[in-house]
């Protein structure tokens, strides 16, 4: 079982920045890919970025457009999502999710992940 806790959400103005954290309680954290998703009211949950267990990150370029950076610290069992140049379209609940890395499959749909955090609200005001 993997437990995930997001933090770092809040209210910012357009153009501001936030850094989200996802802390995981699992002994083999380095074996898990951690994904970030977001869900705005009335919309489906959408992929934002993922920190791969094998190294490196992947992004949904349409939503992030080079503004978001995903990183991880395996010593702290934590993945971060640095979000810059935020705009009101980024307003959503942000979730992190975990999947066992060596398992076959994709990274960019909710169905690819087995464990989810409770989410953290990000609100960007105009």
C-alpha positions in Angstrom: 0.0 0.0 0.0 1.2 3.5 -0.9 0.0 6.6 0.8 0.4 9.9 -0.8 0.0 13.4 0.7 0.0 16.6 -1.4 0.8 20.0 -0.1 1.7 23.4 -1.3 -1.5 24.5 -3.0 -3.1 27.9 -2.4 -4.2 31.2 -4.0 -1.9 33.1 -6.3 -2.3 35.9 -8.8 -1.8 35.5 -12.5 1.9 35.2 -13.2 2.7 33.8 -9.8 4.4 30.5 -8.8 3.7 27.6 -6.5 5.6 24.5 -5.7 3.5 21.4 -4.9 4.9 18.5 -3.0 3.9 14.9 -2.9 5.1 12.9 0.0 4.9 9.1 -0.2 4.9 6.5 2.5 6.5 3.5 0.9 9.8 1.7 1.5 10.7 1.4 -2.2 9.8 4.9 -3.4 12.5 4.9 -6.0 10.6 2.0 -7.8 7.5 4.1 -8.3 6.6 6.6 -11.0 4.8 9.5 -9.6 2.3 11.4 -11.8 0.6 14.7 -11.4 -2.9 15.3 -12.5 -5.4 18.1 -12.2 -9.1 18.4 -12.3 -11.1 21.6 -12.7 -14.8 21.8 -11.9 -16.9 20.1 -14.6 -13.9 18.7 -16.4 -12.1 15.4 -16.5 -9.0 14.7 -14.7 -6.0 15.5 -16.9 -2.4 14.5 -16.9 0.1 17.2 -16.1 3.5 15.6 -15.6 5.3 12.5 -14.2 8.5 11.8 -12.5 9.7 8.4 -13.8 11.1 5.8 -11.5 13.9 5.2 -14.1 14.9 8.9 -14.1 13.7 12.0 -15.9 10.2 13.5 -16.2 7.6 13.7 -18.9 5.1 16.4 -19.4 1.8 17.2 -21.1 3.2 20.0 -23.2 -0.2 21.4 -24.0 -1.1 22.2 -20.4 2.4 23.0 -19.1 3.9 24.8 -22.1 7.3 24.7 -20.4 6.1 26.4 -17.3 6.0 23.4 -15.0 9.0 21.3 -13.8 8.7 18.0 -12.1 11.5 16.7 -9.9 12.0 14.1 -7.1 14.1 13.5 -4.0 14.2 9.8 -3.4 15.9 10.4 0.0 12.8 12.3 1.1 10.3 10.1 -0.7 9.0 13.3 -2.3 8.2 14.5 -5.7 7.8 18.2 -6.5 5.9 20.2 -9.1 7.2 23.7 -9.6 4.6 25.8 -11.4 5.5 29.2 -12.8 3.7 31.8 -14.9 0.4 30.6 -13.5 -2.8 31.7 -15.1 -6.5 31.3 -14.2 -6.8 28.2 -16.6 -4.4 26.4 -14.1 -7.0 26.6 -11.4 -7.9 23.0 -10.3 -7.4 20.4 -7.7 -4.0 18.9 -8.2 -3.5 15.2 -7.4 -0.4 13.1 -7.3 -0.6 9.4 -8.1 1.8 6.4 -7.9 2.3 3.4 -10.1 4.9 0.6 -9.7 7.6 1.7 -12.2 8.6 -1.6 -13.8 5.0 -2.5 -14.6 4.2 -2.2 -18.3 1.8 0.5 -19.4 1.6 4.2 -20.0 2.0 7.2 -17.8 -0.5 9.8 -18.8 -4.0 8.5 -18.0 -5.5 8.1 -14.5 -6.0 4.4 -15.2 -2.2 3.9 -15.3 -1.9 4.7 -11.6 -2.8 2.6 -8.6 -2.6 5.0 -5.7 -3.8 8.6 -5.3 -3.5 11.4 -2.9 -6.4 13.5 -1.6 -5.5 16.5 -3.8 -4.5 20.1 -3.1 -6.4 23.1 -4.4 -4.7 25.6 -6.7 -6.5 28.8 -7.4 -5.1 31.5 -9.7 -6.9 34.8 -9.7 -6.9 37.2 -12.6 
